[in-house]
Amino acid sequence: MKPMRRWTLCTLMAPLAAPAAHAYPIDGYADTGIRRVEGARLAQEGVIGGSKQPPGALLTTEQVDLRLLDHKDLDLPTPDPAFAADLLKLMGSDAGSYGVAVLDLSNSDKPRYAEHRGDYRQNVGSVGKLVVALGLFQALADTWPDDTGQRIRILRDTLVTADAFSQSDHHKMRIFDVENRKLTRRTMRIGDQGSLWEYLDWMLSVSSNSAAAMTMREAMLLRQYGKDYPPSEQEIKRFFKETPGKELTALFQRTFFEPITRNGLDLENLRQGSFFTRQGKHQVNGGGNSYGTARQLMLFTLRMEQGRLVDEFSSRQIKRLLYMTERRIRYASSPALKDSAVYFKSGSLYSCREEEGFTCKPYAGNRKNFMNSVAIVESPAGDYHLHYISTLVSNVLRRNSAVEHQTMATRIHRLIEKANPAVKPEAVIASPLPSPPDRAGVQQVPPATSPPVSPRQGLQ
């Protein structure tokens, strides 16, 4: 067995996350060791400064669960013509710039489905990080198929040290020192450390490209070394230096392409074909383009809700990693979703060309302006009178696509409410969160500024 590079969480440096949309239930620190969520819990209780959570973000880990375990045979229903017509009206004159799918599960025995240009394919940006999570959890399940306890130990106790794969990224990270209860924000640096679970959280909560690249590196190593994972830092350097490029490409595709087809999805319509950082791409050629469609993202999310994405353990963990527990952005920032539990991932890619009278701005490109959203909504949180999945890919030029998706979220929510008019019960919000045991020895990391985003092109 190769030498380990972990173990105890108390030896790790403070975790990294950012002041954007944060995931994982905020009582989850004791079970996972994700120290960023402990900071969110303390802020919610007023112990430290920080943003308070909206009502829909206060579910406990136990309350965040899979809702379709009794409907594993459910596939996408035949689109409902009336529902599809109503959905089309929401997009107005921009309908030709959208691909949208909505699955209303409020009555799970009679689900309703509608889509518009469901097979419209484009680069889905950071939504591709869902594929990274799938690849990692597939590798975990293949290595320890009958031992979820060992999978948890690997997630919680494996120490990952950021190397060149992580460079570079403009996303600021949230660094919470649990022992001193101090928060700083900066970008990821070579040498930063965290558990594998924390890297997943950073990747999916703040959409860190650096964390995504490191998670991809770890998934490939797990696929390569199996039960001998994790290898030592020295062995990692040797492996990526000495392994021929074609073999690394093949390993990349076994790690991130094969799980797509193994889980009943279409690789021609959902694929993450490269690393999320320049240095990651330099070290490993993924050998493919990256893209997705509203329909394939819907199938991915439906299988997760059914416990069919790898297995129930993996599906449950991915859903919890998508639970939004701080500032909500883009689609999830709709005021209509304040009382809802939202499980969310977004991604964007915009670029600009010279145009008289036009000024390039973030998320408002005139050459391309991709915005992509995946959301499960349970409303009100804890009662689930409404339960639906919504996936959107769009290319509405020159307008702020984050605002466009926020507006679409409100319209879709009102459409679902109209179709399910029963009196909504009061939300059953989580009881006061328990205080996890203290974990000492968290090393303080000094703050630093992050490089600005280029005004000409942006990827998130």
N, C-alpha and C positions, 0 to 999 in steps of 0.2 A: 504494500500500500504506500502511496506517495505521502510525504509528510504534510500535515495539516497546516493551514495558515489562519486559524481561528483561535479561540473558542468563546470565552465568556464575554457577554455584552458589556460588562463593566470596563473592559479594556479598550472599547471602541472610542473613536472620536465622536463629537457631537454630530447628530444627524443633520442632513441638508433637506430643506424644502423651501417653498417660496410663497410670496404673498398673493398668490392667485387662488385657484380652486383646489381645495385640499380634500383628500379622501381618507377613508377608514374611520370607523366609529371612534369617538374620542375617549371611550373607556377602554380602548384596546391595548394600552401600553403594557399592562401586567402580563397579558398573554403573548404579545408579539415582540415587545421590546422596541417598538417604533416610538422613539422619544419625541418626535415631532407632535404626535397626537397627545402626549402628556402635556405639552405646552398649550395645545388647544383646549384641553380639559381645564387646566388651571386658569386660562384666560376666561373661559365660560363661567367659572366659579368666582371670578373677580380677585383671585389670589395674585395674579400678575396682570399687567396691561395687555391689551390685545382685543381683536374683534370678537364680538359675541356671535353665537350661531343663530340662524333663523330657526323657527319652530321645527321645520322639517328635517333639521340636521341633528336632532338630539336623540335619535334611537340608540339603544345599546347594541353591542355586538350580537347578543343573542337575538335581538329583534330583526337584525339584518340577515335575512335568510332567503332561500330560493322559494319562489311562490308557485312553481308549476311541477313539483315533484310527482303529483298525482295525474299529470297530463303529459307524460313523456312520449306518448304516441302522437301528440299534436304536431302537425306540420303547418306551414303557412296556408291558411284557408284560401279558397278562390276569392279574388277581390270582389267586394260588395260594390255594385255599380253606383248606388246612391251615396255611399260613404266616399267612394272615389271622386264623385262629382263635387261633393262638398269640400273635399280636400283640394281639388283643383282650383276652386273658387278662392281659397285662401291665398294662393300665389299670384292671382291676378295676371297682369301683363308680364310678370317675371317667370311664369311657369316654364318657359323654355330654357331657363337657366338653372332649374332645380331637378334633382332626383330625390324623391321622398317616399318613405314607407312608414305606415302607422298600423300597429296591431293593437286593437282594443281588447284587453283581457279582463275588463271589469266584471263581465260574466264569463268566467273561464270555461263554462260548459257550452257557451255560444259565442266564441270569439269572432270579431269582425276585423277584416283586413282591407286596406286600401293602399295603392301605390301609384305614383306618377313617375314615369321614366325610371322605373326601378332598376333597370340594367344599365343606366347611364354611368359610365366609368371615368374616374379621374383620380389623380393623386390625392389621397386623403390625409396627407401630412401626419400629424402626431396621433391620429386615430390608429395608425399602423402599430402603435405601441401595444394595442390589444393583441396583435399577432405575436409580439415579443413575449407578452405574458403567457399566451397559449403555448409557445414553444418551450418556455421554462417549465411550466407546470406539466406539460407532456413528458419532458425529460425526467422530471421528478417521479411521475407516476410509472414510467417505464422502468426506472431504476429500483423503486421500492413500491411495487404494485399493491402489496398487502400490508404496508406499514406506514400509515399516515402519521404516526408518532415520529418516525424517523424523518419524514418529509418536513414536519414542523421543526424538528431540531435543526435540520439543514437550513431552513429559512431563517430561523431565529439566531442560530449560533455561528453560522459561517461568516467570517470576517472578510470583507471585500475591500481592497485598497485601490483607489483610483489610479490608473496609469495613463499612458498616452491615448488609449482608446477613448478616454473621456473628453478629449479636447477637440474643439472648444465649443462653448455654449454661452449665449447671452442671458439665459434664465438665472435670476438670482435665487439662491437657496436659503431656506430657513434653517438656521442652526440653533437648536435649543439645548442649552446646558442644563440638564435635569437637576444636578446637585446644587448649582448656584442659581437656578431659575432665571437664566439670562438668555435673551434672544438676540442673535445677530443675523444679518442677511448678506450673502455674497454668492458669487459663482463658484462652481466646483473647481478645486485645484488638484493637481497630481499629488497623491499622498493622502487625500481625504479618505476616511474609513467609515464603514457602516456595515450593518448586517445585510444579508441578501434580502430580507423582508423590507428593510429600510430603502434599499435601492429600488425595489418594486414600487414602494410608496412614493418615492421622489419622482420616479418615471411617470406614474399615473396621476399623482395629485397635482404637481406643478408642471407636468409635461416636460421634465428635464431631459434634454437630448443627451447630456453627459451621463446621467443615470441610466438612460435607455441603452446607450452604447455599452456601458459596463454590465448591465443585465444581459445584453446579448452575448457579450464575452463569456459570462458565467454560464449561460444556457448551453453554449457550444462546448465549454469545458465539461459540463455535467454530461452532455451527450457523449463526449469523447472518453471520459474517465469512469463513468458509471459509479459503482460503489467505492471507487478510489477517490472520488471527488470529496473535498476540494484539494487540488494539488498545491504545492508550495509556490511562493512567488517566483522562486528561481526556476521551477519547472514550467510555470506559465510563460516566462520569458523565452525559455528554450523552445517550447512547443511552437509558439507563434513565429519565432525566428527561423527555425529549422524545417518546419513543415512546408512542403511545396504549395504554391498558390492554388493549384488545381484541387489539391486535397482539402485546403481550407474552404474553398468554394463549395465543394461537395459536402463538407461538414455543415456549413452554413445552411445549405438547402435541406439537408436531413433534419436540421434543428428547427427551421422556420417554414419550409415549404411543405414537408410531409405531414405535419400536424393539421394543416388546413384540409387536405383531402381525407385524412384519417378521421376527421370529425365531421365529415359529410358536407364540407364546404367546397366551393369551386375556386381552384387556384388561378383560373383565368379571370376571375372577377374579385379576388381578394388576395393581396400579396404584399409582403414587406420585403423588398428585394435588395436592401442595402442597410448599412449601419447609419445611425442618425448623426454621426459626427464625421468631420473631414478626416481625422486621423484613423477612425475606425474603418472608413472606406479605403484608406491608404493601405491598411494592414490586411484587410480581408475584402476580396471582391465577391459580393453576394451573387452576382451573375443574373440579376433580373431587375425589372422595373417595379415600382411600388404603386398600388392603386386599390380602389375598392368601389363598390356600388351600394346604393341604399338597400337593395334586396339582400345582398350577401352580408352586410352588417346587421341587418335584421335577423337573418338566420343564425349568425354568430351569437347575438344577444339572446335570442329565443332558446338556443341550445344551452346557454349558460343558465338561464332561468329554470330550465328543466333538469339541470344537473347532468346534462349530456356533453358538456364541454370537457373532455378528458374523462372526468368522473365527478361525483357529487362533491367531494372534498375540494377539487380544483375549481369547480364552478363557484362554489360558495366563497372561496378565498378571493377569486377574481372579483366577484360582485362586491365583497366588502372593501376591496381596494378601490373600487369605483364610487363608493358612497361619499357624497360631498358633505364635508363637515367644516367648511369655512367660507371664505368669500366665493360667491358664485359668479361665473363669467359666461358670456355669450348666450347660448340657448338656455342654460341653467339659471341665468340671471333674471329671467322673467318674473316680475312681481306676482304673477298668477301662481307661481310654484313655491311661494314662501312657506306654506304649511305642508308641502309635499316632501317626501323622501325622494331624492334624485340621485340616480347612479349614472355617471356622466363621463364622457370623454369627447374632446374636440380636437380639431387640428386645422391649420390653415396654411396656405401658400399663396403669396401674392407677388406680383412684379409689375413694373411700370415701363412705359416707353414715352418718348417726348410727344406732347400733345398741347397745342395752343390753348391756354386758359385752364389747363389742368395741373394740379399740384399733387404729387404722389404722397399718400399718407398710409399708415399701417392699416391693413385689412381693407383697403379701398383701391386696389390696383386697377389700371385700365388695360393692361395686357393680359393678365390672369388675376383672378381674385377668388381662389378656392377657399371655401369654408365648409367644414364637415362636422356633424354632431351626431352622437349616439347617446340616447337617454332612455332610462327606465324611470317611470314616474309612478309612485304609490301615494295616493292622496285621499284623505289627509294622512300624514305619517302615523303609523301605528294602527290604522283602521282599514286602509286600502279600499275605500268605497270606489275609487278609481284606480285602475291599474292598466298601464299601457306602455308600449315601446315605440319610440319614434327615432327614425334615422334619416338624416338629411345630408346630401352633398349639393353644393351650389357654386355657381360662378357668376354672380351678379356684379358686373363691372362698375367701378367708380363710386360705389356706395359702401359705407361701413358694413362689412358683412357680419361683424359681431352683433350690431344692432339689428340687422336683417334677421338673424337667427333668433335673437331675443323676441322679436315681434312674431315670428312664426311659432315660437313656443307658446306664446300667449294665445294665438289663434287656434292652435291645435288643442290646447288645454280646454278652451271654451267649447270647441267642437265636441270633445269627449264628454264634457259636462252636460251638454245639450242632449247627447245620446243616452245619458245615464242620469235621468232627472230625479232619482230618489233623494229624499232629504238627507243631506250629508251629516253624519254624526260628528260629534266633537272629536278632535284628534286625540289619540291616546299617545301622549308623548312620554318618553322614558322618564323613570324616576331619577332622583338625584344620583349622579354617577359616583360609584365607589372610588375611594382613593387607593390606587395601586401601591404596593410596597415600594419604598425608596430603592433606587439603584444607584450606588455611588460610583465614583471614579470616572465621570464623564469629563473629557478634556476640553477646555475652552479653545475656541478657534477665533482668531481676530477677524474683524470685518474687513471687507474690501469692496471696491466698486466694480461693477461689471461693465464690459464694453457696450457702447450704444448699438442699437439695431440699425443696419444700413437703411436709409430712406428709400433705396431703390428696389429692395427685394427682402422678403421676410418669410421665414418658415417656422411654424410652431405646431 
